[in-house]
Amino acid sequence: MSQPVALGVRPVAQQDLSVLHPKHGPHHSVGGTPARAVPSVRRTSTVDTHRPHGLVGYTLQQGRARDLLTTEDGPIVLGEATIELEMEYEEGPTIVSASSTPPRAGLEQIVGLKASTGFRNKVIELVDVEPGTPAFMLLDEIPAATLVSGHALAHAARRGDLEFPTHKRGPRLQFVDLCAGFTADGTILTETDESGLPPVTTGPDAPAIVDPEDPIGWHALGELAADSMRRMRRMDVTRSDGLLMADVFFRDSHMEPGGHEVVIHEYGVTAAIDEATMTFVAAEARDHSLPWQECPRAAASAERLVGMPLEGLRATIRAEFVGPTTCTHLNDTMRSLEDVATLAHLLPH
């Protein structure tokens, strides 16, 4: 094992990460991808956070997204976008460079911003990007992808490759009853040690998601080095008898040393939207894999979408889906459903 990087003096209890934590959540990650319906629109995206400068250096965040229309004549790529950021962490996750394809007017103005509370509102104000597009989704993803990328540091500390700092830099984003996993009597808070670190989730393995029989079903996926994180999404939208049907897949994963990719969070969400009123008539979440035994309590919150309008869904969920009956990662998955309206316009009638 490599020598720990010295960042501070607080002791971190070692955890045997080769052994399943006794209070782990569901481990039912799915492999492959459903066949594309005809006609349908599929949006896929990934946000990869790399640490090319080591565990405590700058991070490189690379986002990719693509919209694919499937017709009887075959697949057609309707739109693509990439975002690349560098971040430093001296006083919280701060963007030090930003680029995109295609180029976005105003993107340079996010340099200097912290990828945390308030970032999404600043993006809407500063960057010329249309809501509902692949580029908008990638920009909207930045704060949550940045937050979850901290798992790589917690994992390194628990395995003995990193001494945790004596203080955390930047705003505190987790608190009691934030979500189902952060209840006062839950695993995270009851097993957080004096270093301030919670226990680290221990699996499961991440099944391959790209169907080898349908390689175009996903955009090109980059390689993950050790201690990189990946947030990936797929949304399929179809039309049936006056309803827009959405099938969503979401996964966070961590590439451990030795090339072992492990799932941190994985959900499936299905929803039906009345196209005449653009309101939800059905919604269900399936918790494929989650860190702790308390986390599945949040899945039922998806049913609260029924009756809600699709318009303004991102803001509605941020305002109303809070507390221990919810999950921040499921909320982000459901927020992406607002883009069904844009994707539906791409479907042939």
KANOR-V392024 format. One record per residue. N is the residue number from 1. RES is the residue in one small letter. OMEGA is omega as a letter, one per 30 degrees, with the letter a starting at -180 (* if undefined). Layout:
N&RES&OMEGA + N&RES&OMEGA
This chain:
1&m&l + 2&s&l + 3&q&a + 4&p&l + 5&v&a + 6&a&l + 7&l&a + 8&g&a + 9&v&a + 10&r&l + 11&p&l + 12&v&l + 13&a&l + 14&q&l + 15&q&l + 16&d&a + 17&l&l + 18&s&a + 19&v&l + 20&l&l + 21&h&a + 22&p&a + 23&k&a + 24&h&l + 25&g&a + 26&p&l + 27&h&a + 28&h&a + 29&s&a + 30&v&l + 31&g&l + 32&g&a + 33&t&l + 34&p&l + 35&a&l + 36&r&l + 37&a&l + 38&v&f + 39&p&l + 40&s&l + 41&v&l + 42&r&l + 43&r&l + 44&t&l + 45&s&l + 46&t&l + 47&v&a + 48&d&l + 49&t&a + 50&h&l + 51&r&a + 52&p&a + 53&h&a + 54&g&a + 55&l&a + 56&v&l + 57&g&l + 58&y&l + 59&t&l + 60&l&a + 61&q&a + 62&q&l + 63&g&l + 64&r&l + 65&a&a + 66&r&l + 67&d&a + 68&l&l + 69&l&l + 70&t&l + 71&t&l + 72&e&l + 73&d&l + 74&g&a + 75&p&l + 76&i&l + 77&v&a + 78&l&a + 79&g&l + 80&e&l + 81&a&l + 82&t&l + 83&i&l + 84&e&a + 85&l&l + 86&e&l + 87&m&l + 88&e&a + 89&y&a + 90&e&l + 91&e&a + 92&g&a + 93&p&a + 94&t&a + 95&i&a + 96&v&l + 97&s&a + 98&a&l + 99&s&a + 100&s&l + 101&t&f + 102&p&a + 103&p&a + 104&r&l + 105&a&l + 106&g&a + 107&l&a + 108&e&a + 109&q&l + 110&i&l + 111&v&a + 112&g&l + 113&l&l + 114&k&a + 115&a&a + 116&s&a + 117&t&l + 118&g&a + 119&f&a + 120&r&l + 121&n&l + 122&k&l + 123&v&l + 124&i&a + 125&e&a + 126&l&a + 127&v&l + 128&d&a + 129&v&a + 130&e&l + 131&p&l + 132&g&a + 133&t&l + 134&p&a + 135&a&l + 136&f&a + 137&m&a + 138&l&l + 139&l&l + 140&d&a + 141&e&a + 142&i&a + 143&p&a + 144&a&l + 145&a&l + 146&t&l + 147&l&a + 148&v&l + 149&s&l + 150&g&l + 151&h&a + 152&a&l + 153&l&l + 154&a&l + 155&h&a + 156&a&l + 157&a&a + 158&r&l + 159&r&l + 160&g&l + 161&d&a + 162&l&l + 163&e&a + 164&f&a + 165&p&a + 166&t&l + 167&h&l + 168&k&a + 169&r&a + 170&g&a + 171&p&l + 172&r&a + 173&l&l + 174&q&l + 175&f&a + 176&v&l + 177&d&l + 178&l&a + 179&c&a + 180&a&a + 181&g&a + 182&f&l + 183&t&a + 184&a&a + 185&d&a + 186&g&a + 187&t&a + 188&i&a + 189&l&a + 190&t&a + 191&e&l + 192&t&a + 193&d&a + 194&e&l + 195&s&a + 196&g&a + 197&l&l + 198&p&l + 199&p&a + 200&v&l + 201&t&a + 202&t&l + 203&g&g + 204&p&l + 205&d&l + 206&a&l + 207&p&l + 208&a&a + 209&i&a + 210&v&l + 211&d&a + 212&p&l + 213&e&a + 214&d&a + 215&p&l + 216&i&l + 217&g&l + 218&w&l + 219&h&a + 220&a&l + 221&l&l + 222&g&l + 223&e&l + 224&l&l + 225&a&l + 226&a&l + 227&d&l + 228&s&l + 229&m&l + 230&r&l + 231&r&a + 232&m&a + 233&r&l + 234&r&l + 235&m&l + 236&d&l + 237&v&l + 238&t&l + 239&r&a + 240&s&l + 241&d&l + 242&g&l + 243&l&l + 244&l&a + 245&m&a + 246&a&l + 247&d&a + 248&v&l + 249&f&a + 250&f&l + 251&r&l + 252&d&l + 253&s&a + 254&h&l + 255&m&l + 256&e&l + 257&p&a + 258&g&l + 259&g&a + 260&h&a + 261&e&a + 262&v&l + 263&v&l + 264&i&l + 265&h&l + 266&e&l + 267&y&l + 268&g&l + 269&v&l + 270&t&a + 271&a&l + 272&a&a + 273&i&l + 274&d&a + 275&e&l + 276&a&a + 277&t&a + 278&m&l + 279&t&a + 280&f&l + 281&v&l + 282&a&l + 283&a&l + 284&e&l + 285&a&l + 286&r&a + 287&d&a + 288&h&a + 289&s&a + 290&l&a + 291&p&a + 292&w&a + 293&q&l + 294&e&a + 295&c&a + 296&p&l + 297&r&a + 298&a&a + 299&a&a + 300&a&a + 301&s&l + 302&a&a + 303&e&l + 304&r&l + 305&l&a + 306&v&a + 307&g&a + 308&m&l + 309&p&l + 310&l&a + 311&e&l + 312&g&a + 313&l&a + 314&r&a + 315&a&a + 316&t&a + 317&i&l + 318&r&a + 319&a&a + 320&e&a + 321&f&a + 322&v&l + 323&g&a + 324&p&l + 325&t&a + 326&t&l + 327&c&a + 328&t&a + 329&h&l + 330&l&l + 331&n&l + 332&d&l + 333&t&a + 334&m&l + 335&r&a + 336&s&l + 337&l&l + 338&e&a + 339&d&l + 340&v&a + 341&a&l + 342&t&a + 343&l&l + 344&a&l + 345&h&l + 346&l&l + 347&l&l + 348&p&l + 349&h&*
